[in-house]
Amino acid sequence: MNRYPRDMRGYGATPPDPKWPGGARIAVQFVVNYEEGGENNILHGDGASEAFLSEIVGAAPWPGQRHWNMESIYEYGARAGFWRLHRLFGAAGIKPTVYGVATALARGPEQVAAMREADWEIASHGLKWVEHKDMPEDEERAAIAEAIRLHTEVVGTPPEGWYTGRCSMNTARLAAETGQMAYVSDTIDDDLPYWLRVGARDQLVIPYTMDANDMRFATPQGFNTGDHFFTYLKDSFDALYAEGLAGAPKMMSVGLHCRLIGRPGRIMGLKRFIDYIQGHEGVWTPRRIDIARHWAVTHPPIERIEPHTWDQARFVAEFGGIFEHSPWIAERAWGLELGPAHDSAIGLHNALARVFRSARREDRLGVLTAHPDLAGKLAAARRLTAESTSEQASAGLDALTDDERAEFTRLNDAYVAKHGFPFIIAVRDHDKQGILNAFARRLDNDTETEFTEACTQVERIALLRLKEKLG
């Protein structure tokens, strides 16, 4: 059983209307990452100094040593950058979400008091600002538990949101398994929140951003000036705002770091962006917890089938009749590399059609000959499958006049005599006269052309059946 766990489907072509409060056309959500005092440092029991997201682009860890300049850069974020952001958001009347590293919060009591007084949301950013990719699962689970404990002790309330950032493949699942997070944000895979099934729990995921993020001031391919940052944010906003005007509102995350955007040479770019969006109507600037609460009420989780997780017997029982009397197609499709992308009519159709297309010609011919004649003897004897009965009735083929029935019989006999398989057409796409017209037109084609057309129609019938079955 070969299964592909990544979800490449998402909401697809028709994302839901988030129905933002007040009919907002976009939700712009600001995150202040508070990491200063939680970074790698031998004072914190780590093996080396920090080397990530600082003014020293390309910095390397100093094993066993403190790094004076690196420490100073992080200290700037706590001593000056935080307060500059605090004043800016206060003046704009915006309440951001803080991703607070628990040990950093514990070393910044005055900053925590200011966050609370301003009614900023303080979500958890993990226990320490360190890499988790090589951390054993049990160790990371324990670190998450300790982060929640320390956060609650320092802030006074437990976190309702989670974002590790420097995460492992286990992080989002482990955070969800705590059962106490209104949302998890360790993804950058969408412009809207969504529900993720974790065990027996539906966990809300509010995706974050690494592009509309001041971290790119500290990367080789990134922003160099406040204007660069403003331009990128403005273009992102304009694109999403236009989608909102067109009836498909989204959310935009803006990621900030006290030691980066808090520098005077960069903060004005953020200020210009805030001024810009506040000049537009229908802009909601919530905390992340506000988005989570809104989504839970407006778009609660719904039960969805996940055929890619089913055993073969159940899979074949459900989809073995999609290709007429040919359960072998579902049997072979089950053995393909299925994943969440196949948990829809289109996804399942692709898997089933792949098997049909790659089958031997004689096997495909067997699928064609398994189809009944239109308005033929099987229909008259009520021996069609339920799917075929419904399909033929949809075009009125169950209520023919004597003359019409005679014409269908004549065309059926002539077609089979010439081509060796029944005339096949997706009757749900046509009315009775349209079917007769196609019948007469296609009867004159050569057999190879008709074989190709019949196979195309079989695939179309399968898709329509799946859509009717799955909604």
PyMOL commands that set and color helices and strands:
alter all, ss='L'
color gray80, all
select helices_A, chain A and resi 21-23+42-44+68-92+102-106+109-117+137-155+171-177+214-218+226-245+264-277+288-298+307-309+312-319+327-334+340-342+345-358+361-369+377-380+386-394+402-419+427-429+432-442+447-470
alter helices_A, ss='H'
color red, helices_A
select strands_A, chain A and resi 26-34+97-100+121-124+161-162+183-184+194-198+201-205+250-257+283-284
alter strands_A, ss='S'
color yellow, strands_A
deselect
rebuild
show_as cartoon
